Amino acid sequence: MYVLHVSPDSASTIVRLLLTEIGAPHECRLIDREGGALDSLAYRAMHPMGLIPALETPDGPMFETAAILLYLVDRHPGFGPQATDPARADWLSWFVFVNNSVHSTLMQYFYPDRVAGPNCANAVELAAKNRLLAHFGYLEAKAATNPDWLSPAAPSALGYYIGMLLRWLAPSPNDAAEAISTRAFPALHALLSALETRPAALSVAKAEDLGQTIFTNPAFSGA
């Protein structure tokens, strides 16, 4: 039995999508962020930095999105190549790229002042956006080769991970001119169009009020 501590439309959603797709018994517990739950002793015992996500597993608590996804892929075959699969090396390279390069750059794009202070925020944001466009260009080229682990024909941990990252960059009514749309990347768009119609994605979208097209045409609360 897994216990996932969730905050809607956050990194915990990536894990929730995979857990739901896997069909493993799990419970989702809403984090009271405004009430200071992230700083509580109980939560800090699971995630020392007080960030999201945190997952309680049969082997103990885990944090860091990529670590949790890797753990679930290894425990529940079918959502990424296993250790003895020849495709594992290629998949693992791209998985780490998404976490280390894409996800990290996205955080710089959203929180540029954290990188170099408010006086340099605009420059950091622009540089991060340019890197993101390049990073998704690399992913687009890989997706166009249609590997089994990144195919519209089957769900995967990496597909859901990429889907949420692009979701957060998608156009909203207030910033459509500045956003990064999945339609700029046809192979990724096809992948995410297939993923968002799956029962698991629809279930999580309903639970977190994310709209039915959660990756390709996201709904944002308050938009």
C-alpha positions in Angstrom: 0.0 0.0 0.0 1.4 3.4 -1.0 0.5 6.7 0.6 1.1 9.7 -1.7 1.0 13.2 -0.2 -0.6 15.4 -2.8 -1.0 19.0 -3.8 -3.1 19.4 -7.0 -1.3 20.2 -10.2 2.1 19.8 -8.7 5.0 17.3 -9.0 2.9 14.9 -6.9 0.5 14.7 -9.9 3.2 13.0 -11.9 3.5 10.3 -9.4 -0.3 10.1 -8.9 -0.8 9.5 -12.7 1.7 6.6 -12.7 0.2 5.0 -9.5 -3.2 5.2 -11.0 -2.0 3.8 -14.3 -0.3 1.0 -12.5 -3.4 0.2 -10.5 -1.4 -0.4 -7.3 -3.3 0.1 -4.0 -2.6 3.6 -2.8 -4.1 6.4 -0.8 -3.8 10.1 -1.6 -3.6 12.5 1.3 -4.0 16.2 0.6 -1.2 18.4 1.9 -2.4 21.4 3.9 0.2 23.8 2.4 -1.4 27.0 3.8 -1.6 25.3 7.2 2.1 24.7 7.2 2.1 21.0 6.6 5.3 21.1 4.6 7.2 22.4 7.6 5.7 19.9 10.1 7.9 17.4 11.8 5.8 14.5 10.3 6.2 15.7 6.7 9.9 16.7 7.2 10.5 13.1 8.4 9.4 12.0 4.9 10.9 14.9 2.9 13.7 16.7 4.8 13.5 19.7 2.5 9.7 20.0 2.9 9.0 19.9 -0.8 6.6 17.9 -3.0 6.2 15.0 -3.6 6.6 12.5 -0.8 5.5 8.9 -1.1 5.2 6.3 1.7 6.2 2.9 0.4 6.6 -0.6 1.9 10.3 0.2 1.9 10.0 3.5 3.7 9.3 7.1 2.7 10.7 8.5 -0.5 11.1 12.0 -2.0 12.3 13.4 -5.4 10.0 12.9 -8.4 12.6 11.0 -10.5 13.6 8.6 -7.6 9.9 7.8 -7.0 9.2 7.1 -10.6 12.2 4.9 -11.0 11.3 3.0 -7.9 7.7 2.4 -9.2 9.0 1.4 -12.7 11.2 -1.2 -11.2 8.6 -2.6 -8.8 5.8 -2.6 -11.4 7.0 -3.7 -14.9 5.4 -2.3 -18.0 5.9 1.4 -17.6 9.6 1.6 -18.5 12.3 -0.9 -19.5 13.5 -3.1 -16.7 17.2 -3.5 -15.7 17.9 -6.5 -18.0 16.1 -4.9 -21.0 18.5 -3.7 -23.7 16.4 -0.6 -24.1 17.1 0.4 -20.5 20.3 2.3 -21.3 18.7 4.6 -23.8 15.6 5.1 -21.7 17.6 5.8 -18.6 19.6 8.4 -20.4 16.5 10.3 -21.5 14.8 9.8 -18.1 17.7 11.5 -16.4 17.8 14.2 -19.1 14.1 15.0 -18.4 14.7 15.3 -14.7 18.1 16.9 -14.6 17.9 19.2 -17.6 14.2 19.8 -18.5 12.6 19.8 -15.0 15.5 21.8 -13.5 15.4 24.4 -16.2 11.6 24.7 -15.9 12.1 25.6 -12.2 14.5 28.3 -13.2 12.0 29.6 -15.7 9.2 29.8 -13.1 11.4 31.1 -10.3 14.2 33.1 -11.9 14.7 35.3 -8.9 15.9 32.2 -6.9 18.8 31.8 -9.3 20.4 35.2 -9.3 18.1 37.6 -7.4 15.3 39.8 -8.6 17.6 42.2 -10.6 18.6 39.4 -12.9 15.2 37.6 -13.1 14.3 38.7 -16.6 17.6 37.5 -18.1 17.4 34.2 -16.2 13.8 33.6 -17.4 14.7 34.3 -21.1 17.7 32.0 -21.0 15.7 29.3 -19.3 12.9 29.5 -21.9 15.5 29.2 -24.7 17.0 26.2 -23.1 13.5 24.6 -22.6 12.7 25.1 -26.3 16.0 23.3 -27.2 15.4 20.5 -24.6 11.9 19.8 -25.9 13.4 19.9 -29.4 15.7 17.0 -28.4 12.7 15.1 -26.9 10.6 15.7 -30.0 13.3 14.2 -32.2 13.5 11.1 -29.9 9.7 10.8 -29.7 9.5 10.9 -33.5 11.5 7.6 -33.6 8.6 6.0 -31.6 10.5 4.0 -29.0 8.3 1.5 -27.1 8.9 3.4 -23.9 7.7 6.7 -25.4 4.9 5.7 -27.7 1.3 6.8 -28.0 0.4 3.1 -28.1 1.3 2.5 -24.4 1.5 4.5 -21.2 4.9 5.1 -19.6 6.4 6.9 -16.6 8.5 9.1 -18.9 5.4 10.0 -21.0 3.5 11.2 -18.0 6.5 13.1 -16.7 7.0 15.0 -19.9 3.2 15.6 -20.1 3.1 17.4 -16.8 6.2 19.5 -17.6 4.6 20.7 -20.9 1.3 21.2 -19.1 2.9 23.8 -16.8 4.3 25.6 -19.8 1.0 25.6 -21.8 -0.8 28.7 -22.9 -3.3 30.3 -20.5 -5.6 33.2 -21.3 -3.1 35.6 -19.8 0.2 34.5 -21.4 -0.7 32.7 -24.6 1.9 34.7 -26.6 4.7 33.7 -24.2 3.8 30.0 -23.6 5.2 26.8 -25.0 2.5 24.7 -26.6 2.6 21.0 -27.3 1.6 21.8 -30.8 5.1 23.0 -31.5 6.2 19.4 -31.1 4.0 17.1 -33.2 5.4 13.8 -32.0 5.1 14.8 -28.3 1.7 16.2 -29.0 0.5 12.9 -30.4 2.0 11.0 -27.4 0.3 13.3 -24.9 -3.0 13.4 -26.9 -3.1 9.6 -26.4 -2.1 9.6 -22.8 -4.7 12.2 -21.7 -7.5 10.0 -22.9 -6.5 7.1 -20.8 -8.8 6.2 -17.8 -5.9 6.9 -15.4 -5.3 10.4 -16.7 -9.0 11.2 -16.8 -9.4 9.9 -13.2 -6.6 12.1 -11.9 -7.7 15.0 -13.9 -11.2 14.8 -12.4 -9.8 14.4 -8.9 -7.5 17.4 -9.2 -9.9 19.5 -11.4 -7.4 19.7 -14.2 -9.8 19.5 -17.2 -10.1 16.6 -19.6 -7.3 17.5 -21.9 -4.7 17.9 -19.2 -1.6 18.0 -21.4 -2.6 19.4 -24.8 -5.1 22.0 -23.7 -4.9 22.3 -19.9 -7.5 23.9 -17.7 -6.1 26.1 -14.9 -8.0 26.9 -11.8 -8.9 30.6 -11.8 -8.1 31.0 -15.5 
